């Protein structure tokens, strides 16, 4: 591998690290939403009525219906989290591979 190829690999590593950080931020955002949904589900668990914010207003809704909506939203978030985790794992594997190539080039043979 030439020095120019090594530089390109290092640039790739930097981009992959940025992508990884973006995925981690997205995953954290989804996990925060999941915690909020769990909290809301706990609050309306044994209630008959609940309130839901729609746009700029708060409306009275059936707690069971709201619970079903929140449960569906939570399932969708779980799917998204798993998808992000898979992408994150692929990036981590790619980073490992490129790091190994770069280190092999940089370190002198012993």
DANOR-V456984 format. One record per residue. N is the residue number from 0. SS is DSSP state (2 for helix, 1 for strand, 0 for the rest). PHI is phi in whole degrees, -180 to 180 (NA if undefined). Layout:
# DANOR-V456984
n=N ss=SS phi=PHI
n=N ss=SS phi=PHI
This chain:
# DANOR-V456984
n=0 ss=0 phi=NA
n=1 ss=0 phi=-80
n=2 ss=2 phi=-62
n=3 ss=2 phi=-66
n=4 ss=2 phi=-64
n=5 ss=2 phi=-63
n=6 ss=2 phi=-62
n=7 ss=2 phi=-64
n=8 ss=2 phi=-64
n=9 ss=2 phi=-65
n=10 ss=2 phi=-62
n=11 ss=2 phi=-60
n=12 ss=2 phi=-59
n=13 ss=2 phi=-63
n=14 ss=2 phi=-64
n=15 ss=2 phi=-63
n=16 ss=2 phi=-65
n=17 ss=2 phi=-64
n=18 ss=2 phi=-62
n=19 ss=2 phi=-61
n=20 ss=2 phi=-62
n=21 ss=2 phi=-64
n=22 ss=2 phi=-65
n=23 ss=2 phi=-65
n=24 ss=2 phi=-65
n=25 ss=2 phi=-64
n=26 ss=2 phi=-62
n=27 ss=2 phi=-63
n=28 ss=2 phi=-63
n=29 ss=2 phi=-63
n=30 ss=2 phi=-66
n=31 ss=2 phi=-64
n=32 ss=2 phi=-62
n=33 ss=2 phi=-63
n=34 ss=2 phi=-64
n=35 ss=2 phi=-63
n=36 ss=2 phi=-67
n=37 ss=2 phi=-58
n=38 ss=2 phi=-63
n=39 ss=2 phi=-64
n=40 ss=2 phi=-62
n=41 ss=2 phi=-65
n=42 ss=2 phi=-71
n=43 ss=2 phi=-100
n=44 ss=0 phi=-47
n=45 ss=0 phi=-109
n=46 ss=0 phi=-97
n=47 ss=0 phi=-88
n=48 ss=1 phi=-119
n=49 ss=1 phi=-148
n=50 ss=1 phi=-117
n=51 ss=1 phi=-130
n=52 ss=1 phi=-87
n=53 ss=1 phi=-125
n=54 ss=0 phi=65
n=55 ss=0 phi=-103
n=56 ss=1 phi=-124
n=57 ss=1 phi=-112
n=58 ss=1 phi=-119
n=59 ss=1 phi=-80
n=60 ss=1 phi=-133
n=61 ss=1 phi=-68
n=62 ss=2 phi=-62
n=63 ss=2 phi=-65
n=64 ss=2 phi=-63
n=65 ss=2 phi=-64
n=66 ss=2 phi=-62
n=67 ss=2 phi=-64
n=68 ss=2 phi=-63
n=69 ss=2 phi=-66
n=70 ss=2 phi=-64
n=71 ss=2 phi=-64
n=72 ss=2 phi=-63
n=73 ss=2 phi=-64
n=74 ss=2 phi=-61
n=75 ss=2 phi=-63
n=76 ss=2 phi=-63
n=77 ss=2 phi=-61
n=78 ss=2 phi=-64
n=79 ss=2 phi=-65
n=80 ss=2 phi=-62
n=81 ss=2 phi=-64
n=82 ss=2 phi=-64
n=83 ss=2 phi=-63
n=84 ss=2 phi=-63
n=85 ss=2 phi=-64
n=86 ss=2 phi=-64
n=87 ss=2 phi=-60
n=88 ss=2 phi=-65
n=89 ss=2 phi=-61
n=90 ss=2 phi=-65
n=91 ss=2 phi=-59
n=92 ss=2 phi=-64
n=93 ss=2 phi=-64
n=94 ss=2 phi=-61
n=95 ss=2 phi=-58
n=96 ss=2 phi=-63
n=97 ss=2 phi=-67
n=98 ss=2 phi=-60
n=99 ss=2 phi=-62
n=100 ss=2 phi=-62
n=101 ss=2 phi=-66
n=102 ss=2 phi=-62
n=103 ss=2 phi=-62
n=104 ss=2 phi=-74
n=105 ss=2 phi=-73
n=106 ss=0 phi=-72
n=107 ss=0 phi=-72
n=108 ss=0 phi=-65
n=109 ss=0 phi=-106
